[in-house]
């Protein structure tokens, strides 16, 4: 059971990392190319659509990462903890920096897009780092 939970956690982290890399490298730079008169609608549509993609995965990731503390072997707890800390960083930056920036951009403040791109690097890195940590955790739960 602990291997399955660790596998769900790393898989959801990998999914989120993939989404964040696409957003970081493709979507946000293109958002900066949207004419000012269209930015409100485009930004709101982005927010409404992206939550459908990442919302369920974030819930699964949070649940599996928290559950890992209850089921992984004690020697795997340090990796589970470090990985969970990176999840906390990613979610905190999302809630306290990216979401407010999206809200402002959604009100027409398109000059904040470069700041959003900078902030998003933190989320991209945090979710990316969770992949190798998750792989180690899966390996530790198999052993």
N, C-alpha and C positions, 0 to 999 in steps of 0.2 A: 504493500500500500504506500509506503513512504517513497518508493521509486516512482510510482505513478504521480503522486503529488508533486514531487520534484520535477518530473517531466512536464507536467501541466504548467508549472511555474516558469520553467525555462522556455517552453514553447510560446507561452503568452508574452514573455519578455522579448523573445525574438520577433514575434509578430509586431509588437509595439516599436521595437527598434527599427524594423523595416519600414513601418509607416512613418516614423519620425525622420528617417533618412530621405524618404521621398518628399515629405513635406519640406524638409530643410533645403534640399538641393534643387527641387523642382518647383513645388507649389508656392512657397513663400516668396522666392525671387520673382516668380510670375505674378504674384499678387501685387508686387511693387510696380508692375507694368500696367496695371488696370487704371484706366482714366479716373481721375478724381470723382467725376460725376457718377461713376458706376461702382465705386469702392464700397458704398454702404450696402447695396444689394449683394454684391459678390461676397463680401465679408460675412454677412448674415447667412447666406446660403452655405458658405463653407462651414460655419459653426453648426448649423442645423444638420448638415450631411455628415460631417466628420464624427459627431457624437454617435451616430448609428454604427460607425465602423469601430471606433475605439472604446466606446462606453462599455459594452458587454465584456470585451477582452480585459479592460482595466479591472472590472469587478472580479472576473475569474482569476486574474493575476494577483490581486490583493488577497483574495480568499485563499488561494493555494499557497501563497508566500507566508501568510499568517499561520495557516494550518501546518506548514512544514515545521514550525517550532514545536508542535505537539507530537510529531511522528518521526522526525529524523533521528538517527542515532546521535548520542551526545557528542561524539567526535566531529559530527557534521554541523553542529550548532554554530560555530564561528562563521563558517561560510554562509549559512542560512541568514545569520544576523547581518553580515556585511552586505549581502545581496539585498536584504530587506531595507537596509539603510539607503542604498541607491534607489530603491523604489520610492522610499519616502522623499528623497530629494526630487525625483522626477515628478511625483504627484504634487509636491509642495510648489515647485516652480510652475507647474501647470495651473494649479488653483490660484496662486497668489501673484503670479506675474503674467503668464501667457493669457489666461482667461480675461483678466482686466484689460490687457493690451488689445485683445480681440474685440472687447466691448467698445473700447475707444475708437478703434479702426472702424468698427461697425457703425459708429456715429459720424464717420467721415474724416477722422484724423489719420489719413494715410501716411503722414510723415513719420508715424510710429512703426511702420513696417520694418525698417532697418533695426530698430530696437527689438522687435519681435524675433527677427532672425538671430540676433545675438543671444537673446534669452533662450531660444530654442536649442542652441548648441548644448546647453546644460542638460536639457531633457534628452537630447539625442545621445549624448555621451553616457548619461546615467543608465538609460535603457540598453545601450550597447554593451556597457560593462557587465550588466546582469547576465548576458549570454554566457561568457566563459565561466562566471561564478556559478551559474545554474548548471552548466555541464559538469563542473567539479562536484556540485551537490548531487547530481544524478549518479555520478560515478561512486561517490561515497555511500549512497544509499543502496547501491547494488552489491557493495563489497561485504 
